[in-house]
Amino acid sequence: MSAEISNDYAENRLAEVAFTLLDDVSGDAVRAAKALIQVPPMGVATARATLTVDAPRFWSAEAPNLYRLVVRAKDAATYKTRMIPAENPTVDEESALFGIRTVEADVKHGLRVNGKVVKLRGGCLHHDNGVIGAVSLYDAEARKVKKLKEVGFNAIRTTHNPPSAALIEACDRLGMYVFDEAFDAWGMGKQPGDYNQFFESDWQKDLAAFVRRDRCHPCVLLWSTGNEIAERAGLNDGYVWASRLADAIRALDPSRPVSNGICSFWNGLDDKLMRAQLKKGREGELQNADLGGAQDMLWEDYTEAYASPLDVVGYNYLEDKYAQDHARFPERVILGSENFPVQVGRHWPMIERTPWVIGEFTWTAWDYIGEAGIGRSTFLAPGDPGMAIAASPWASGSPFPWRLANDADFDITGALMPQGVYRRIVWGSDETAVFSYDPADFGKVEVLTPWGFPGVQANWNWKNSDGKSVDVLVFSAAEEVALTLNGACVGRLRAGEATVHDMPLTFLFHIKYAPGTLEAVGYRGGAEVSRSQLCTTGEVAQIRLVPETDRLAGVGASLAYVRAELVDADGNVVPDAKVPLRAEVSGAATLLGFGSGNPITDENYTRGAFTSYRGTALAVLRAGVSAGEARLRVTAEGVGEAEVVLPVRGV
């Protein structure tokens, strides 16, 4: 253990530094040690001590055991020709949360945490908290981590910047591995205002601050020196910088692997090479494309020196290169640092059985404001000439009022999307999940952007569609799925018989719509595995408020998430309800944000007025520093109002 002690006096001082290791849950002291050091005038010295922990409780995502190190520094004496005890000694105390664990990675065993093989079931996260914006508070980050773990995620990638301290603490406490990323640009910029304008002068101090802050946190498994860096083919001394940054991290923390998220050459080549790439396909196909096919080694040739300083090489959207690159670089540990969500079912079985591929990170785990519509799906008539444009988020853009990326397992309110359900099944869940397309899109071709996912809904309220054809999509790992509508069998499919977008574990049925109950049942070996339903609901009858917590703490940063649901007379959420809502908070809290997961809207999250999307909206309350009651009231014209009261406890 070590601690830096500063001396603000103009004379030498002696400092007595006490190290105490505590169990973070019980608060019991585990070990203690002391060190006496001399600190030069107006200078800094490092106190070191060894603490041997018998039978430590190791930290992992499954068992996030934590300790707390408390360091107490006392101004012991003035040191001149003899020691003079300080008359009024200065005492300072700091503490740090940490865990004990080991991490290793090699091509034979893959990634191991505490000696146990781990596959990273990861998701990329932007610094974004939906309806409350970029503010990062522990309650917001902990909620996000908890929900991701419920789906099966065990890792996040902090894209593409150092994360907030609150997120790192939540990952420590709740158990979530972190791929911790420093930069999105080095000396060559991507957009106006990029970090590249500060990189050469500030990279060293910024990287040091990043590593020093996070290196005590057990959740951090890997460091990333950057994402899709333009210097990856060697421009602007990129190979030199790749080594320089990796070495700088190892000097500060030699205990973790160093990585980098490397993409294909949609930029980063000199003019001659880029022209050659452009001849292989239209410019719109360049985004993360491998235009030369599986045996094109241009990427390998020009990124080899860039990747050589790395312990784990991150591949962005380059799954088709894994096998050939393992043959060329047999000691290279590969990580899918960024991956298209629709492809998880095709690639995950390969990742599970391949030790030198240690996992993948979907883009993204949680929806975010920005890159509007990169995950949209579009329905077009067969032969429509706009298909190529619809498939590219960059060729056509997303017209106003598109706002959200729409590419994630969770929407910005924390509602699980069909994409998240599918991923959960790919990762081993035995559930069977049924979703519906809109009958208005039957017979059309669904065009996905690379980050898109089938545009299905948990909705069986298709008005004015009786007798019309409709596509029903079921996700299941079962051998067979049977579909019934109002008790009558309307279809039975075996695995692989009728899929969508070449996605394993999908069953696509074509049936006639009728209101009522649609049920899918999965079978394995002739025995039922699981089932799920979609039911037609009644009209909206009332508002129901569902708080995720039953109290708040009066510390100024405590949050309560309350879902506003539009329900029918039987209490069922009406999945097609679009109702203007108004939220008001009074008492010992304020309304921090109010909105829905609608990716296409120009409504404001800060004004307390928003239209429900798929029958719901979300209010976020922030407590003040006084005890009392926080009262949330949500109203809708023609529907009525609902109210919930949460106690705010003083500290």
N, C-alpha and C positions, 0 to 999 in steps of 0.2 A: 504494500500500500504506500502511496506517496501523497504529499500535499505541499503546494507552493505557499510559502509564507513571505509576506512583504514587510519591509521595514521603512516607515515614513520618517524616521529620525535621521539626523545627520551624524550618527555615531553607531558603532557596532552594537548589536543587541543579541542576547541569548534568548531563544524561545523554547519553551517546554511544550511539546506537542503530544497530546494524548489521542490515541486511536481506539475507538470502541466499536466492535462489530455487534449489531443487534439483529435478532430475528424480527423481520418487519411486521409479522402478524402478532406475535406475542409481546414483542418489545423486550424480550429477555436478552441479556448480554451473552454473546457466544464466546468472544475472545477480546482481549485488550492488550495494548502495548503502548510504550512511550518512547519518545526520541527527544534529545536535546541538541539543538543546532544553533550555529552562529549565523546571523543574517547581516549582511554588510549594510552600511549606511545608504539609505535611499535605494535599496536593492531588494532582490528576491533570492531566497534559498529554498531548497526542497528537503522536506523531512520525509524519511522513509522508515517503514517498520514492516516486519514480517508477522503475519497472523496465520497460524495453522489451524484449519477448521477440521475437526474430527467428524467423520460421517456427514459430509455436507449434503444438504437437500438441493439437488440439481434443478436448474431452471430449464423448462422446455415449453413449447406451445401447449402441450397437454397438461403440464404441471408447472405453472408459473410461480415457483418458489423464490421469494425475494429476501434479501438482507438489506440492512441499512448501515452504512459506515458513518459514524459521527466523529468529526475531527475537532478537537478543542485546543486552541493555541493560546498559551499564556506568556506574556512578556516577563521572562524570568529574571533578567539582570542586564546591566550595562557591562560590556567587556572592554576594559582598557588594559592596564597592567595587571589588574586583579579584578575579580568579579564583585560587583556592587549590586545587591538585590534591589529590584525595582520597588520604589515606595508605593506607587499606585499602579500595580501591574494591569496592563491592558489584556482583556480576555476576549477572544473571538471564537465563534463556533459555526461550523457548516456541516451539512450532512448530504449524503448521496445514496440514492437507491441503486442497488445492483443485484445481479444474480451470478451464480456459479454454474458454468457449463462449458463444454468443449465443442469446437466445430472443426470438421475436416472435410476435404473434398478431393476425390481422385477418380480416375476412370474405371477402376476395378470395383470400388464399393459405392461410388456416388457421393452424395452429401450425407454426412453423419453428424448428428447432434448427440453428445454424450455417448458416443459409440453406436447409436441406433440410426439405421438408414432412414432418411426423410426425403420424400418427394415434395417439392414446393408447389402447393395448390394455390397459386398466387393471383393477385389482381392489382392493376395499376390504380393509383389514387392521385387525383389532383388536390391541391390545397384549396378546397372548396367545400362549404357546408350548406349548400342548397339555399333554402329560404332565408337563412341568416347570413348569407354571404361568406366572406373569407375569414370572419372571426373564428378563432380556434380556442375553445374552452374544453376543459376535460370532459364534461358531461356529453358534449357533442361528439367528441372523438371516441369516447368509450362506447357510446350507443352504436356508432358505426362499426367498431371492431366487434362488438357482441353480435350484431346482425350478420356480419361477414362470416364469423365462426359458425353460426347456425346453419349456413349453407354448406360449409365444409372448407372454406378458405383457411389456410394456415399461414399465409404470407401476403404481404403487400409490398409494392414497389412505390417509393415516394417520387412521383414523376412531376417535374424533372428538376427538383430543387430540394434543399434540406427541408425536412418536415418541421412542424411546430413541436415544441417541447411537450405540449399536451398530448399529441398523438403518440409520441414515443413512450410517454409514461403509461398511456392506456394500453399500448402493446405489451409493455413490461408486465403490467398488473393482470391483464386478461389472457395473455399468452398468444402472441401473434408475431411470427418472424418478419423481419424488415430487411428489404433490399434498399439500402440507404444511399440516395443519389445526390451528388454535389452540383453538377452543372448541366445545362442544356445547350451551352455554346462555349467554345474556347475563343481563340483569336478571330475566327471567321464567323460572322453573324448570320442569322437566319431571317430575322425581322428587324425593322428599325427599333432602336432602343434596347437591343439585346445586351446581355452581359459582356459580349465581346469587347465593348468599348472600355471595360474596366479590367478585363482578364489579365493582361500582361502586368499591370501594376498591382492588382489586388488578389490574384489567385492564391498566393501563398498564405497570406493572413486569413483569407476567407476559408480555405480548405482546412487550415489548422484549427480555426474556431469550430468548424463543423465536426471534425473528428474528435477534438477534445471534449466537446459537449456530449457527444453520443457514444463514446467508446466505453463508458461504464455500463451502458444499458445492454442487458443480455438479449433483448429482442433483436438487436442489430446483428445479422448473420453475415452480410456481405456489404462491402462498400462499392459504390459505382462512381467512377470518375467522370461519367458523362453519358449523354443520350444523343444518338444520331449526329455525332460530331462531324462537322464538314471536313475536318482534317483527317478523316479515317483512311484516305488513300495516300496520305503523305504530304498533301499540300500544306504550306505554311509550317513546315517542320513538324507535321502531325505525329510522325513516328517518335521524334524526340520528346514531344510533349506527352505522349502516351506513357513513355517510361518515366518521365520526370514526375508526373502526377501520381503514378502508382508507387514510385519510390518514396514520395513525400508522405503518402498515407502509411506505408509500411514503417517509416521512421517513427510515426506517432502511434501506430497500433499494429504490431506484427502478428496479432492473434487471429485476424479474420482474412478471408480471401478478398481479393480486389477484382472487380469486374467493370464492364462498360456495355451499354446497349448499342450494338452495331447494326445498322440497316443496310439495304442494298444501295446501289449507286443512282438514286434519283437526283443526287447532287454529289459534290465532292470530288469529281474527276476533272482533269484539265480539259481544255476545249476540244482537243483532238479525240480523246477517249470518249468524251460526252457525245460528240457528233456520231461516233461509231455506235454508241448505245442507242441513240435516237433512230438510227437506220433500222434497228431491229424491231421497232414497233412505234405506234403512235405515242406522242408525248404524254397523253392522258393515262397510258398504261405504266408509266415509270414509277409511280408511287409504290415503293417496296416490292417491285416486281423483279424477277430474275429472268430478264429477257432472252438470255442465251440458252435457257433450258437447264436441265439438271446437270449436264456435264460441262457447262460453261464455268471455267475456273478463273475468270477475270476478278471476281469478288475475292476469292481466296488469295490470288496473287497480290492484289493491291491492299489487302487488309492484314496480311500475315505479320508484317513488322509492327503494325498497330496493335494486334492482338497478343503478340508474344510477351509483353510485360504482365499480362493478366493471369490470374489464377483460375478464373472462371470466365469464359467468353460468352457474352450475351448476344443472342441472335434475335433481331426484331423481324418477325414475319418471314423467317427463312427456314421453316421446318423441313422443306424438301431437300435442304443441303445437309441435314444432320448425318446421314449415312455416308455420303461421299466424303464429307469433311472428316469424319472419324477415320476413314481409310487413309486420308492424307495426313491428318494430325492425330495419331493414335493416343497421344497423352493429353489431348485437349478435353477439358470438362466444359460441357455446353449447357447453357441455360436459355430457355425461351423467354427472353426479357420483355417481349411484347408480342401478343398473339391475337389473331382475329377470333371473336367470340363464337362465331358459327362453326368454327373448325375444331372445337375442343373434343367432340365425339370421335373425330377421325384420328386425332393425334395422341390423345391421352393414353390409350392402350399401349402405344409404342413407347411413350415416356415411362410408363410403369415398368416395362420389361427391359429398359435400356439403362444400365448404371451410369454411363457417361453423360446422359441427359438428366439433369437433376430437378427439372420442373418447368413450369411456364407461368407467365403473368398475362392474364387477359386484359385487353384494352376495351373497356375498363370495368372495375368492380362496382363503382358508384357513379351515377350520372353527374354531370357538371355543367356549369354555365360557360359557354364558349364552344368553339369548333362546331357551330350549330349544324345539326342534321347530318353529321358524318356517319351516323348509324341508321339512317332512315331506310325504309322499304317503300317502293313505289309500284303501283299496279297499273300495267299498260296493256292495251289490246295486242294480241299476237301480231308480230311484224311491225310494230310501231317503231319508226326510225329514231325515236328518242331513247331507246333502251341503253345505248352506250353512254349517253350523257347521264341518264339516271343512275347508272352503276358507279359513276365517279363523283365523289363529293366535291372535288376540286374543279371539274370541268363546268358544272352548272351552278355550284354554290347552293345555298339554301335560302330561298326568298324570305323576306320579312313576313311574318314575325317569328320565324324559327329562332330559338334561343338556346336550347340545350343540345348536347351532343347526341343523346338518345342511343347510346351504345353499351348500356351497362346492365349488370345483374340487379341493381337496385336503382329506383328513380331517386330524385333529389329529396323526396320526403321519407325515404327509407322503406318504401313499398317494394316487395320482391316482384321482379318482372318474370315473364315466361322464360327468358334467357337464364335467370338464376335457378329456376326449377329444373331446366334441362341440364345445367351444369351439375347440380346436386345429384341427378340420376346418373350422369356420366361418371361421377366420382363414387358411385356405389349405392345410392339410395334405391330401395325396392319400390318406391312409390310409382303409381301410374297417374299421370296428370293430363287432363283433357282441356283443350282450348279450341276456340272457333275463329275462323276468318269471317269477315263481313260478307253476307250473301251478295252485296252489290259488287264485290270483286270476283265473283265466281266466273271462271272462264278467262280471266285476265292472267297475264304473266307477272309474277312477283319478281321485281328486280331489286336486289340488295346491293348497297355499297359494300366495300370490303369489310366495314365494321358493322354491317347491318345484321339483323336477326329477323326471322319470320314475324310478320306483323299480325300476330294472333292475340286474342284477348280472352280473359275469363268472363265471358259474356254470352248469355243466351236470350237477350232481349232485342231481337231483330224485328222491329215494328214493320208492318206492311210487307212481310217477307214469307207469309205462309205459303207452302208449296213450292217455294223457290229453291234452287240448288244452292248448297253451301258446302264449303270445305271444312272438315273438322280435323284437327291435328292433335295426336296423342303422343306424349313422351313416356317411354317405359323401357326398362331392361328386360321385360318379359319375353317369352318365346312367341306368344300370341296375345292379341288384344281383341276383345269383343266390344261392340258399341251397341247400346240400346237407347231407344227414344220412347219415352213414356211406356217402358216395359217391353217394347217389341224390339227384337234384334234387327238392326239396320246395317250390320256389317261385321266381318271378322277377318283379321289380317294376321299373317305370320310376319315375324321380324324380317325386314329387308324387302318385303313384297311391294310396298308402296311408301316411299319415303319422300321427304321434301328437301330440296337443295343438297342432295347427296349426304344427308345427316344420318348417321347411325342412331338407333334407338328412337326413331320417329315412325309413326304410322299415320298415313294420310287417307282419310275417308271422304267420299263424295256422297252426300245424302240430301234429302229434301227437308227443308226447315219446317218445324212445327213447334209452337211454344210448349213448355212443359219441363220435363227432366231428361237431360242427356247424360248418360252414364257410360264410362269406359272401365272395363275390367281386364286386368292383366293376368295371364296364365303361364305357368311354367310346369312342364311335365303333367299337364292336364289339371293341375291344382291352382286355385286362385292365389295370386300373389298380393294384389292390392287393387283398389278401385277409387274413382273420383267422379264428381258430378258437376254439371252446370245446370242451374235452374232458372227458369223465367221468373222474374220478380213482379210484384205489383208496382204501382206508382209511388213516388216519394210521398211519405206520410209525415215524417219528422226528421229532426236532426239528432244524432246521437254523438255525444262526446266521449272519447275513450282515452283517458290519460295513461301514459306509460309509466308513471310514477305516482305515488300517493302522497308525496310531500316534497318540500324544497328546503334547502338550507339557506339561512340568511347571511351568506358570505359574499354576495355581490356577483357570483359567477355560477350559481346553481341554475340548471335549466330543467324545464318540464316540457315534454313533447306530448301534445294532445291531438289525436286524430278526430276530425269532424267527419262523420259518416252520414250520408243521405240514405235512409232506410225506409222500407215499405211497412205496412201495418203489421207484418209478421216479424219485423226486425231484421230482414235481409237487406244487405247493402245493394242499392240499385246501381249496377255497374255502368249504365249509360247516362247517369244523371249529371247534367251540366246546369248547376244552380248557382247564381251569384250569392255569395256569402259575405257577411260582415262580422269581424271579430273585435271585441273590446275587452281590455284587461283593466282591472281596478284592484286597489289594495296594495299588498306588499310585493308586487311584481310588475313588470312591464311586458308589453308584447314585443318580442325581439324580431319575429318574422311570422308571416302568414301567407300560405300559397299552396299550390298543387304541383304534381309532377308533370303537368302538361308541357311538352317540349316546344309547342307552338303557341306563344302567347305574348302580348305586350303589357300584361298586368304587372303591378308593382308589389314586391314582397314586403314592403315596409309600411304600406298604407292601411292595412287591416281589412282590405276588401279584395276578394279573389273568387273566381268561379271554380267550382268543384270539377275535378277531372276523374272520370271513371268512378264517380260516386263519393269521392273523398277530397279532403284538404287537410292541411297540417298547420297547427298553431304552435309556436315555440314561446314559452314564457321564461323570463329571466328574473330571478329574485333579487331584491335589494339587500340591504344589510340590516334590516329590522325584522323582528318577529311579527307575525300576524297571519292574515289570510290573503291568498291570491285568488281572484275571482275572474274566470273566463266566461264570457257570454258570446254566443254565436247566433246570429239571426239570418233568416232568409225570408224575403217577401213571399207571402202565400203559403209558406211552410210552417213558420213559427220560430221558436227560439229554444236554445238549450243552454244550460249553465253548469259549470263544475267549479267547486271550491277546493283549493289545495292549501293545507297548512304550511306556513313558512316558519321554521323553527330557528330561534336565535342561537348564536354560538357563544 
